[in-house]
């Protein structure tokens, strides 16, 4: 927060970077359509080709889609004035991933920014079991392979939240899409999407950013940036210090932030190679799931979330007269009761 305030004070023009990335909706939509095209292309392919394409092509795209969802969760597709448009666009970006994650990610990611590293609030921090068990190089390699499962189930252990209406809708839309892929293109195409998602979040260069962002490669630094070519495939998520300083700057413009204020970023520890990040994490005894800064929570957990569709449903019911009918029926019922009492 102090760095953010200092940057705004010294470079007030940084505020011009806030807002919407107008190209995001076109880039994301092109990637979604490309993955559907790949499903059509691979429906009769050999299983070996399916797995290779999932690792080298589909996995890269699907991992990029998870990071597009990350960008969209900050309302960079349509702006803060149109939250519902951003949520539905996140569901559109979610389709090739084959697993409904968009709305749930948004729900927990808000806490990650607001309560970074706080026990029980930031579900990006590994559990005590992960920290204590995955301590040797072979075990850490296994942990990397299982990362998608830890990310999926860790919130259910650390911070339970009630499912919201948008999460249920996200699941319905995603399952319907998956069944459509299965019906029109077959099992191989669905496996191409699902396996690409799982493998790219585990033992894959794309997944290096999970490690580079907040694992303590340097003792007195909590968040780290990666400046390398892989940012071209990850919506610049590598510019992670910059992102935490200014979450409402779209990923596309984060390099502009670094160029604008180099005196605030060039002196920090930084990464330039995803493979080096993963190799050091596995081989260095000082690194592992335990290499995270952890704080005591400032607030209590909240079980219930924001039900965005409720006000729209309520407005629709008002519009078609359901509440007027309910009031009329109540009056008639009360009138009948009063007449019975008089008799």
Secondary structure, 3 states (H helix, E strand, C coil): CHHHHHHHHHCHHHHHHECCCCCHHHHHHHHHHHHHHHHHHHCCCCHHHHHHHHHHHHHHHHHHHHHHHHHHCCCCCCCCCCHHHHHHHHHHHHHHHCCCCHHHHHHHHHHHHHCCCECCCCCCCCCHHHHHHCCCHHHHHHHHHCHHHHHHHHHHHHCCCCCCHHHHHHHHHHHHHHHHHHHHHCHHHHHHHHHHHHHHCCCCHHHHHHHHHHCCCCCCCCCCEECCHHHHHCCCCCCHHHHHHCCCECHHHHHHHHHHCHHHHCCCCEECCHHHHHHHHHHCCCCCCCCCCCECCCCCCCCCCCCCCHHHHHHHHHHHCHHHHHHHHHHHHHHHHHHHHHC
